[in-house]
Amino acid sequence: MQTDSCRHTLLLTVALTLCAALAAQTHTVPWREQTPGTHWRIEAESPATRVLLRGDTLDITAPKGLSLWWDELMEPPCTIEYRACIVMGDGPCDRLSDLNCFWMATGTPDGGTASEPLRGISLRGGRFVESYRLRCYYLGYGGNYNTTTRFRHYDGDTLAVTDAARRPPILKEYTDSAHLLRPNFWYNVRIEVDSDGTTRYMIDGEVIVTYKDPTPPRRGWFAFRTTWSHIRLTAFHLLNKR
């Protein structure tokens, strides 16, 4: 009996140790809260949004709109780099679309708290139209069911939330297959912002957008953006070169 008891205790100890190890590698994150152990803040449209931290990789399942805000400021000259993959399998959110991002995002004087990138998270609630309150650069890679890749400069016009005619124009667009998404493929993204207001978006070494802002912001925030998708994100790095 004593031997059986010791064996049971040993097995229980091993099981608890394995559970603890798994818990250290994977975190299920409630929506609109900060991801444990990271700099990410979650702005999600759906309470079913799931962000798992597995080692150094975020595994993101977004049934609706999602913005993941990095909580450190971009201060040009600066660069951002990360790797991302659109997961395509048999999951309900496995859809090949929307590897998007905002950068150099700031609020506007007349936009109120909802226009402020971090303070306005709960007010915008992950709804894409609410993003028009921001002043920022936006790149939608493989948007519209992977039919377009587009770049826009958002001017923070709050009326654009309800008036489509006031929304920012497309400044650069691709529709060829070379500039659309591939399933289960790891992309290397690099964003550069110079002190003179020039910004570049690069993917796998190709510069697909170069834009000179006549009135550039001095600082701003970055957010990874997607909707109805399953994405993995890793190796994120922000470097302010001042």
C-alpha positions, -999 to 999 in steps of 0.1 A, spaced: 0 0 0 28 24 8 45 16 -25 12 23 -44 8 56 -25 43 67 -33 38 58 -70 6 78 -70 23 108 -54 51 107 -79 27 105 -109 7 134 -95 39 155 -91 50 148 -126 16 157 -140 15 190 -121 51 198 -133 40 192 -169 9 214 -165 30 242 -150 55 240 -179 26 242 -204 10 271 -186 43 290 -187 43 286 -225 7 293 -233 -16 321 -221 -52 325 -230 -58 362 -230 -92 379 -222 -101 404 -249 -92 441 -244 -65 433 -218 -28 433 -221 -11 401 -232 8 387 -203 45 392 -205 44 414 -236 39 450 -247 7 442 -266 -27 458 -258 -58 442 -273 -86 461 -290 -111 435 -302 -146 437 -317 -155 401 -306 -153 387 -271 -145 354 -288 -111 368 -299 -82 346 -287 -46 356 -284 -22 329 -272 14 334 -263 34 303 -272 70 309 -265 79 340 -285 50 337 -309 15 352 -307 -12 329 -321 -42 351 -329 -77 340 -337 -100 370 -346 -136 363 -355 -141 400 -361 -120 432 -361 -88 432 -340 -61 458 -334 -30 448 -313 -14 479 -300 23 480 -291 26 501 -259 59 518 -267 61 550 -288 77 552 -323 100 582 -324 116 588 -358 140 579 -371 128 545 -363 122 510 -377 98 482 -369 103 446 -379 82 415 -374 74 381 -390 38 371 -397 19 341 -411 -17 336 -422 -27 302 -409 -49 282 -433 -63 250 -421 -98 239 -411 -105 264 -383 -135 288 -384 -112 318 -387 -88 303 -412 -94 329 -440 -67 341 -463 -70 379 -458 -59 410 -439 -23 412 -429 -27 448 -420 -12 475 -397 -13 511 -385 18 530 -377 27 565 -364 -8 567 -350 -18 597 -330 -50 613 -317 -65 646 -330 -76 677 -310 -112 674 -320 -113 636 -319 -116 632 -281 -104 602 -262 -116 578 -289 -90 591 -313 -61 584 -289 -45 551 -298 -42 535 -264 -66 555 -242 -94 551 -268 -92 512 -271 -124 506 -252 -143 533 -271 -133 521 -305 -139 485 -296 -120 470 -326 -146 484 -351 -127 493 -383 -147 524 -391 -137 538 -357 -101 538 -370 -109 568 -391 -106 589 -359 -68 582 -359 -42 602 -377 -18 574 -390 -5 554 -419 -24 523 -429 -13 493 -450 -39 466 -458 -20 436 -472 -42 411 -489 -74 429 -479 -109 424 -493 -106 386 -493 -71 388 -506 -78 408 -537 -61 441 -529 -30 456 -511 -36 493 -503 -19 521 -485 -36 551 -471 -28 581 -449 -55 587 -423 -61 623 -414 -81 619 -383 -114 632 -397 -140 620 -372 -168 627 -397 -153 599 -419 -166 574 -393 -201 578 -407 -195 596 -440 -178 574 -466 -172 604 -489 -148 619 -463 -126 588 -460 -89 589 -470 -80 581 -506 -60 551 -517 -24 564 -523 -9 531 -535 -26 498 -546 -16 464 -558 -39 437 -572 -14 413 -588 -7 379 -571 29 388 -563 16 414 -538 -12 393 -523 -11 367 -495 1 331 -496 -13 306 -471 9 293 -443 38 315 -455 60 335 -431 64 371 -443 92 394 -431 78 430 -426 99 461 -421 86 496 -416 109 526 -417 101 562 -407 127 589 -413 131 622 -395 120 642 -426 86 624 -427 94 598 -453 81 563 -445 86 530 -462 68 497 -460 88 466 -470 78 430 -472 103 402 -478 129 429 -488 107 447 -514 98 483 -508 61 484 -518 53 519 -503 74 551 -500 55 581 -488 66 616 -478 43 632 -453 43 670 -456 33 674 -420 47 643 -402 40 635 -366 69 636 -342 59 603 -326 31 578 -327 19 542 -320 19 510 -339 -9 484 -342 -12 451 -360 -46 449 -376 -67 421 -389 -103 408 -392 -118 373 -394 -85 355 -396 -60 332 -379 -25 347 -377 8 340 -360 31 369 -352 67 368 -339 101 385 -338 86 420 -333 111 447 -328 109 485 -325 141 505 -328 141 542 -321 174 555 -334 176 589 -316 
